[in-house]
Amino acid sequence: MTISRRDFIGAALASLVPPRAFAQQSSTRLVLLGTGGGPRVTAQGRAKPATLIVANGVPYVIDCGDGVALQLVRAGVELGSLRYVFITHQHSDHNLDYGNLIYDAWAAGLRKPVDAWGPPPLAAMTEAYWQLNRFDIETRIADEGRVDLRKLVTAHEFAKDGEVMRNDDVRVTAARVRHPPIEHAYAYRFDCPGRSIVISGDTAYSPELVSLAKGADVLVCEAMHLAGLERLLAKVPNASTLREHLLASHVVAEDAGRATIRRSPRRCGRSPRASASAERSWWGAICSRCDGRPGVPLRRNRRVYPRTVSGSHRTCLAASR
């Protein structure tokens, strides 16, 4: 089967437009809420890691980096509609706003159950958040007549590959990936109505991720550009140790292309967030290990990504059809 450049761009853009815009056009949508790597906060930069999948009108949030609730609102999602949360691994840039997201949904009128999945210590984190905010939660229950948030949330902790959850619309499968020194880091595959989407989380090149993404429509994979990495390291005092960690635990752009060709994509693309020269540099690295077909840059929606800067961490997208 062949696909035209125009058809691919149309399909890719459809995956990235906020939910309201496609309410009548697609039963499954994908929004990248944040793609900035690492815990460091800068005056200008991309939002921290978080991804949104909307299947038949229900939001599924993957990772809860700092500011995820605001990004959801900017994407047109009502916080009170939150039902499902998934954490790929327990690094702070992926889980820091886990509790705050659920609390913000409660403040917005949440009255229905929320289920959260992730590796250890998700259950302990959830309980610790209740203890941290016990005074406020109990005050608002008594003073404002709110339901008890603690009774709405169920934390499902897992530590192995396989099916994580299944409902009438979505089947979620997890595969353990390689992100040292974190022992339990997982990629997720969402088999949704009309579309299958794989979220890599943070990982070095992992055959397990390639296997999980086989036959999927979209692979959202982290990527690190080596030239950008060196520019970042020049600004920090712990450059030597940080370089060792980043190279051991993250995918470089070339290996993102390697992952896409291993799963035979029709095209590969990434959301642009740098200058034209940087864009060409990124594409050269990514496509160097693809099958030679031209890559297609995917436009971002500025409602979801209000900031644009260059940096060492990016997100690649590969579409197989």
N, C-alpha and C positions, 0 to 999 in steps of 0.2 A: 504493500500500500504506500502511495506517495502522498505528500501533503504540500500545498503551496505555501510560500512565505506569507501571503496575505492571510490564509486560513490559520496558520500557526500564530501570527501576531494577534489575530482576533480572539483565539482561544486563550492565549496567555493573558491578554488584557482582561478578559472576562474573569479570570481567576483572581485578579488583584483589585478589582473595583469594590468599593464598600457595599455591604449587604443591601442597603435600601435601593441602590441603583439597579440591582439585578433580582429584585424580589419576584418579578414576574418572568424572568428569563432562565434561571438556573436553580436547580434544587440544592446544589452544593457550591459554595464559594470559599475562596482562600484569600486572607488578608494578612500581610506581614506587618504586625503591629510594632515590632522593634527588631533591629538587626545589629545594634551596637554591642561589641564584645567587651567583657571585663567589667569590674566593679567601679572603676574610676569615673567620677562625674566631671564633665567638662562644660564650659559655658555654651559651646555649640557642639552639636553632635547628634548621632542617631539615638533613638530610644533604645532601651535595654531589651534583651531578648524576650520576645513573645510572639505567638502566632495564633491566628483565629481561623477556625474552620466553621462555617455555618452550613448545616445540613438540614434541609426542610424547616428552615426558620429557627433552629436551635443552635446556640453558640457553643463551640468546644474550644477552650483556651488551652494552648500548650505553652508552658513556661510563663513565669510571672515576674519578669524583670521590673525594676523600679519604674513606676509610672504607668503600669499596664492598664489600670482602670481608666485613666485619662485617655489613653490611646483607644480603648474600646469605645468610649463616648465619642471621640473624634471619628471613629469608623462607623458611627451610626447605630451602635448596639446599646439597647437599654440594659443598664447594669442589673436591674431586677429580674432580667431573663436568664441570668447565669444559672447553669445547671451542671456543667462538667468542666473539671480542671485537671490538667495532666502536667506533671513535672518530669523533665527528662533526666535531671541529676541535681544533686544538692550543692551546687555552687551558688554563691549569693546573687550573682547577676542573673540567675535563672529562677530563684525562689524568693527573693527579698520581699516582694509584694504579694506573696501567696495569701497570707492572712489578711492583708489590707484589701486585696481585691474582693474577698468574700465579705469583709466588713463593709466596704463601700457599696456592694450590692445590697446588703442588709439596710444600710442607710438610705438607699434608693427605693426601698419598699419590698425587698425580697421576702417572700413568705413560703416558698417551696423548697424542697430538699436540694442540696448541692452535694455531688459526689466528686471526690478528688482521688487521683491515682498517682503513685510515684514510688521511687525506691526509698529505703530507710534513710533518715529517720522521720518519714512523713507524719506518722502517727504522733510521735513525740513533739514534733514541730507544731502540729495542730493544737495539742493540749497546752503547750507552752504559750501559744498565742492567746488561748482562752484565759490563762492565768495572768498574762500581761495586761489584758484588757477587761479583767473581771469587773472592776469597779465601774467602768464606763458602761459595759453591757448591762449589768444589773440595774444601774441607775436608769438607763433608757427603757428597759423593760417596765420598771415601776412607774417612771415619770411620763413616758410617751406611749405606753400600751403596746410596745413591739413584741413580736414573738421572740422566743429565746433562740438566738442565732446558734448557740452551741448544740441545740437539738436538731438543727437543720442539716448539719454538715457531717458527712461520713468520710473518713480517710481510709483509703484502700492501699495498703502497703504491699509491694511485691518485690521479689529479688531473683527473678528468673525470666527467661524468654517465654513467649507464648501469648495466647489471647488474654487481653487485659479486661475488656468489657465488650458487651454486645447488647444492642437494643433493636427495635424494629427498623431503624434507619442506618445505623453505623456499627461496624465491627472494628475494634481497635486491637492491634497486635504489637507487641514490643519485642525488640531485639537488642541484646546487650552489645554496646559498642566500646571502642577503645579510647578512653580518656583518662590516662593516668595523671595523678595518683588516685582518682576516684574509681573505686571498684565497681560501683553500680551506676552506670550511665547507660541510658537506653534511647534508641530511636523508636518512633511510633509510626505505624502504618494505619491510616484511616480508610477503610473501604466504605464509601458513601454512595448515595444514589447518583449514578451516572459518572462517578469519578473516584479514583483512588489516589490518595496523597500520602507521601512519606515525609516525615520531619526528622532530620538527622540528629538534632540536638548538637552538643559539642562532641567532636570525635576526631581522632586521627583517621587515616585511611583504614577502613574496616571492611573486610569481605562480608561480615555479617550484615552491614548496611546494604551492600550490593545485593545480597540475597533477599533481604526484606523488600527492596525496591523493585525486584524483578516483576515486569509487567505492569508497574504502576503508571498512572497518567502523569503525575508530577512528583519530582523529588526536590524538596527544599533542603539544601545542603550548605552547611557553613563552608567558608573558604578564607584562606589567609594568603595575602600577596607578600612575597618575601621582601621586595623592595620597600613596600609600605611598613613591613615589620621592622626593618632596620631604622627607618625614620622614627618610628615610635620608640624603639629602644634607646635611641640617642637622647631621649628626654627624661629617662628614669634612672635612678641610682642603682637599682638592682638588675641592670641589664643582662648580666651574664646568667644569673639564675633564671630570670624570666624567659630569656631566649631558649634555654634548655627545656623549660616546661612547655612553652608554646609549640616548639618544633616536635615535641614528643606527643602532644595531646590534641593537635588541631590539624585539619586538612589544609594543605597548601592548594593554591588555585589549580596547579597542574594535575593534582590528584583528584580534584573535583571533576575535571574533565575525564580522567581515567575512570572514575566511578560511573559517569553517565554512559560512556561507551560500553562498559561492561554490562550495562542493562539495556543496551541497544536503543537509545532514544532517537526520535526523529530529528530533534533539534535540542540545543541546550541554550539557556539564557540566564541572565541575572539582572536584578534591578539596579539601574545605574545610579551612583551617588558620588561621582567624582568628575574631574575635568575631562575634556575630550581626549587629551593625551593619556591620562590615567585610564580612561575607558578602553583605549586601544591596547594599553599594556595589560589590563586585566583579561581582555578577550584573547590576546595572544597566548597568555599563560593557560587559560582554561581550554582553549581550542587546540593547544599543542598536542593533547592526548585524546582528542575526539577523533571522529572518523573523517575529518576534512570538510564536512559540510559546513556552510556558514552559520555562525551563531546569530541569534536574534536578540538584541537588547530589549528588555521589557520596561515599559514606562511605569513610574510610580504614581500613585495618587497622593497629591500633596496634603489632602485631609488626613491621611494616615501618617505620612512622613513630612512633618513641617520643617525639618532641619536637613541640610545637605552639606556634608563635609567629606573629605577623603580620609581614608584610614586603612588599617591593616586587616580588619575583619570585614568580610562581606557575606552576602548570601547568594548562592547560585541556585537557579531553578532549571530543571531539565524536564522536558515534556516528551513523552513517548508517542503520543498521538494527539 
